[in-house]
């Protein structure tokens, strides 16, 4: 069944859209990430203009993260105090990100930047996750009891000025790294149409030493708030949010995420992380290859100025 | 005597006029009467492209005493979509990665262009006549650019190729079908991603390699109903549109959590 997308200005199969939403939702439920980093490239490869894909996926990420954030909130596993700092700085970051997005689009380097951004980010995060997961799997095989890192181990930047007490996370650290982290994730999220959960979670764990039970909930809340702001910003600045496209993805994504979450119970943590790392690396390699191999056609085209007529 | 003089004078005056009339209205001055099957193509949620029929007949020019026209005729129809500002870019290899390094911006480049004819264009007329009317897909008249000359034509050619691959530019040399000596029709397939806006179907009538009549018909492609409402809202109330998107997302996420909670 074909459905006409009014902003993307093309018809796509409804079941295809709900299907990829569902498939990515399943993976995001399984691994506890937003799934934007998979959905945006998938849409671009299936013919949706990259600006519409990035802007509409931000809407989908909001939906995908909401149900998760709510259930963590009910269990009291969100550090609201830290989330406020993260959200404020990341909204500021997404303003900058949307502005850069416009500049790159006008200069014709948006696609290059999206590819490079995904390559560097996913390659880096994927490699880190892979080494960490493989190491813990090997340790478990060898029978060594894996001890979680203590939350009160401090890094040098925890002692910077403006120290704030985060009661829920049992931390007394400077807000500077928190704000900086939020700001960077805001920029990256707006540019690449990703929630940044897969950067934020490791950053909260390894850099800020937030306790494990607070990490996922706080990160999800931050993703919801930041992507909501980014959706509105994209709608205002480039009018490239396709509400129908986003809705089809949302429906598939929310359903898929539930199944993914229940499937996740049958896999061990480090196995999950290794699988996610494989997935992240695969996407990174796909982008890397597209940058290096000669394109089938050196020429490309784009429409300049405001989007289509009504 | 006086009357004879007057008659001669009149005859002398009238003769060139009669001669002139015979020259400007040669045997076979024709006009085109044409019509597009629908003047408005509505894009609804199930829009998957639409085929339009352009039909017409060749008739003697209005006011002439001629009863019929004589061929053989050839008909070429160009269908031009709304004009856009389009850019063509070229990637080159810099330090091992492929980057867009050159570009040419084309103002007023058609977003849709189809040429339909009843036989091969080069058998209908010579390339010069075709170029004068900017009929071929890669005509210089299509889209104005500020890029310098040899480069501009390279990019124009590539842009046309890209548009052809996308299905928006097409040359169909069997697109016009004659049902009789003077009645023709042509079918234009608008793809599902046909650009929205006003279109012009321009019909050229060729006889002996020269254009003897032309006719323009307009039609428009526009979103109606919900699609139009969404398109308008995203442009006129972007802030509200964005807020509604976010509310919808929050609601869907919340609903998903409630429905599946066990």
HADDOCK unambig.tbl for C-alpha pairs under 7 A between the chains (distance, minus, plus):
assign (segid A and resid 2 and name CA) (segid B and resid 46 and name CA) 5.91 0.50 0.50
assign (segid A and resid 2 and name CA) (segid B and resid 48 and name CA) 6.81 0.50 0.50
assign (segid A and resid 3 and name CA) (segid B and resid 45 and name CA) 5.48 0.50 0.50
assign (segid A and resid 3 and name CA) (segid B and resid 46 and name CA) 5.23 0.50 0.50
assign (segid A and resid 4 and name CA) (segid B and resid 45 and name CA) 4.85 0.50 0.50
assign (segid A and resid 4 and name CA) (segid B and resid 46 and name CA) 5.95 0.50 0.50
assign (segid A and resid 4 and name CA) (segid B and resid 47 and name CA) 5.97 0.50 0.50
assign (segid A and resid 6 and name CA) (segid B and resid 227 and name CA) 5.58 0.50 0.50
assign (segid A and resid 6 and name CA) (segid B and resid 230 and name CA) 6.91 0.50 0.50
assign (segid A and resid 6 and name CA) (segid B and resid 231 and name CA) 6.06 0.50 0.50
assign (segid A and resid 7 and name CA) (segid B and resid 231 and name CA) 6.41 0.50 0.50
assign (segid A and resid 9 and name CA) (segid B and resid 193 and name CA) 5.73 0.50 0.50
assign (segid A and resid 10 and name CA) (segid B and resid 192 and name CA) 5.86 0.50 0.50
assign (segid A and resid 10 and name CA) (segid B and resid 193 and name CA) 4.25 0.50 0.50
assign (segid A and resid 11 and name CA) (segid B and resid 48 and name CA) 6.34 0.50 0.50
assign (segid A and resid 11 and name CA) (segid B and resid 192 and name CA) 5.77 0.50 0.50
assign (segid A and resid 11 and name CA) (segid B and resid 193 and name CA) 6.56 0.50 0.50
assign (segid A and resid 59 and name CA) (segid B and resid 245 and name CA) 6.68 0.50 0.50
assign (segid A and resid 59 and name CA) (segid B and resid 246 and name CA) 6.42 0.50 0.50
assign (segid A and resid 59 and name CA) (segid B and resid 249 and name CA) 6.24 0.50 0.50
assign (segid A and resid 60 and name CA) (segid B and resid 249 and name CA) 6.65 0.50 0.50
assign (segid A and resid 62 and name CA) (segid B and resid 249 and name CA) 5.83 0.50 0.50
assign (segid A and resid 62 and name CA) (segid B and resid 250 and name CA) 6.55 0.50 0.50
assign (segid A and resid 63 and name CA) (segid B and resid 249 and name CA) 4.35 0.50 0.50
assign (segid A and resid 63 and name CA) (segid B and resid 250 and name CA) 5.36 0.50 0.50
assign (segid A and resid 63 and name CA) (segid B and resid 252 and name CA) 5.97 0.50 0.50
assign (segid A and resid 63 and name CA) (segid B and resid 253 and name CA) 4.33 0.50 0.50
assign (segid A and resid 64 and name CA) (segid B and resid 253 and name CA) 5.92 0.50 0.50
assign (segid A and resid 66 and name CA) (segid B and resid 250 and name CA) 6.07 0.50 0.50
assign (segid A and resid 66 and name CA) (segid B and resid 253 and name CA) 4.99 0.50 0.50
assign (segid A and resid 66 and name CA) (segid B and resid 254 and name CA) 6.24 0.50 0.50
assign (segid A and resid 67 and name CA) (segid B and resid 253 and name CA) 4.89 0.50 0.50
assign (segid A and resid 67 and name CA) (segid B and resid 254 and name CA) 5.15 0.50 0.50
assign (segid A and resid 67 and name CA) (segid B and resid 256 and name CA) 6.62 0.50 0.50
assign (segid A and resid 67 and name CA) (segid B and resid 257 and name CA) 4.78 0.50 0.50
assign (segid A and resid 109 and name CA) (segid B and resid 100 and name CA) 6.80 0.50 0.50
assign (segid A and resid 112 and name CA) (segid B and resid 99 and name CA) 6.69 0.50 0.50
assign (segid A and resid 228 and name CA) (segid B and resid 246 and name CA) 5.68 0.50 0.50
assign (segid A and resid 231 and name CA) (segid B and resid 242 and name CA) 6.21 0.50 0.50
assign (segid A and resid 232 and name CA) (segid B and resid 239 and name CA) 6.44 0.50 0.50
assign (segid A and resid 232 and name CA) (segid B and resid 242 and name CA) 4.28 0.50 0.50
assign (segid A and resid 232 and name CA) (segid B and resid 243 and name CA) 6.17 0.50 0.50
assign (segid A and resid 235 and name CA) (segid B and resid 238 and name CA) 5.56 0.50 0.50
assign (segid A and resid 235 and name CA) (segid B and resid 239 and name CA) 6.75 0.50 0.50
assign (segid A and resid 235 and name CA) (segid B and resid 241 and name CA) 6.97 0.50 0.50
assign (segid A and resid 235 and name CA) (segid B and resid 242 and name CA) 5.18 0.50 0.50
assign (segid A and resid 236 and name CA) (segid B and resid 238 and name CA) 4.82 0.50 0.50
assign (segid A and resid 236 and name CA) (segid B and resid 239 and name CA) 5.59 0.50 0.50
assign (segid A and resid 239 and name CA) (segid B and resid 234 and name CA) 5.84 0.50 0.50
assign (segid A and resid 239 and name CA) (segid B and resid 235 and name CA) 6.38 0.50 0.50
assign (segid A and resid 239 and name CA) (segid B and resid 238 and name CA) 6.72 0.50 0.50
assign (segid A and resid 243 and name CA) (segid B and resid 245 and name CA) 6.16 0.50 0.50
assign (segid A and resid 254 and name CA) (segid B and resid 253 and name CA) 6.21 0.50 0.50
assign (segid A and resid 254 and name CA) (segid B and resid 256 and name CA) 5.62 0.50 0.50
assign (segid A and resid 255 and name CA) (segid B and resid 256 and name CA) 6.56 0.50 0.50
assign (segid A and resid 258 and name CA) (segid B and resid 260 and name CA) 6.82 0.50 0.50
assign (segid A and resid 291 and name CA) (segid B and resid 97 and name CA) 5.31 0.50 0.50
assign (segid A and resid 291 and name CA) (segid B and resid 98 and name CA) 5.62 0.50 0.50
assign (segid A and resid 292 and name CA) (segid B and resid 96 and name CA) 6.22 0.50 0.50
assign (segid A and resid 292 and name CA) (segid B and resid 97 and name CA) 4.87 0.50 0.50
assign (segid A and resid 292 and name CA) (segid B and resid 98 and name CA) 6.36 0.50 0.50
assign (segid A and resid 298 and name CA) (segid B and resid 90 and name CA) 5.44 0.50 0.50
assign (segid A and resid 298 and name CA) (segid B and resid 91 and name CA) 4.98 0.50 0.50
assign (segid A and resid 299 and name CA) (segid B and resid 88 and name CA) 6.78 0.50 0.50
assign (segid A and resid 299 and name CA) (segid B and resid 89 and name CA) 5.45 0.50 0.50
assign (segid A and resid 299 and name CA) (segid B and resid 90 and name CA) 4.50 0.50 0.50
assign (segid A and resid 299 and name CA) (segid B and resid 91 and name CA) 6.32 0.50 0.50
assign (segid A and resid 299 and name CA) (segid B and resid 158 and name CA) 6.81 0.50 0.50
assign (segid A and resid 300 and name CA) (segid B and resid 88 and name CA) 5.76 0.50 0.50
assign (segid A and resid 300 and name CA) (segid B and resid 89 and name CA) 5.21 0.50 0.50
assign (segid A and resid 300 and name CA) (segid B and resid 90 and name CA) 6.49 0.50 0.50
assign (segid A and resid 301 and name CA) (segid B and resid 87 and name CA) 5.49 0.50 0.50
assign (segid A and resid 301 and name CA) (segid B and resid 88 and name CA) 4.41 0.50 0.50
assign (segid A and resid 301 and name CA) (segid B and resid 89 and name CA) 5.93 0.50 0.50
assign (segid A and resid 301 and name CA) (segid B and resid 159 and name CA) 6.83 0.50 0.50
assign (segid A and resid 302 and name CA) (segid B and resid 86 and name CA) 5.80 0.50 0.50
assign (segid A and resid 302 and name CA) (segid B and resid 87 and name CA) 5.41 0.50 0.50
assign (segid A and resid 302 and name CA) (segid B and resid 88 and name CA) 6.77 0.50 0.50
assign (segid A and resid 303 and name CA) (segid B and resid 84 and name CA) 6.96 0.50 0.50
assign (segid A and resid 303 and name CA) (segid B and resid 85 and name CA) 5.95 0.50 0.50
assign (segid A and resid 303 and name CA) (segid B and resid 86 and name CA) 4.45 0.50 0.50
assign (segid A and resid 303 and name CA) (segid B and resid 87 and name CA) 6.26 0.50 0.50
assign (segid A and resid 304 and name CA) (segid B and resid 85 and name CA) 5.38 0.50 0.50
assign (segid A and resid 304 and name CA) (segid B and resid 86 and name CA) 5.57 0.50 0.50
assign (segid A and resid 304 and name CA) (segid B and resid 87 and name CA) 6.78 0.50 0.50
assign (segid A and resid 305 and name CA) (segid B and resid 85 and name CA) 6.88 0.50 0.50
assign (segid A and resid 308 and name CA) (segid B and resid 196 and name CA) 7.00 0.50 0.50
assign (segid A and resid 309 and name CA) (segid B and resid 196 and name CA) 5.92 0.50 0.50
assign (segid A and resid 309 and name CA) (segid B and resid 197 and name CA) 6.46 0.50 0.50
assign (segid A and resid 310 and name CA) (segid B and resid 196 and name CA) 6.56 0.50 0.50
assign (segid A and resid 310 and name CA) (segid B and resid 222 and name CA) 6.61 0.50 0.50
assign (segid A and resid 310 and name CA) (segid B and resid 223 and name CA) 6.57 0.50 0.50
assign (segid A and resid 310 and name CA) (segid B and resid 228 and name CA) 6.56 0.50 0.50
assign (segid A and resid 310 and name CA) (segid B and resid 231 and name CA) 5.88 0.50 0.50
assign (segid A and resid 310 and name CA) (segid B and resid 232 and name CA) 6.36 0.50 0.50
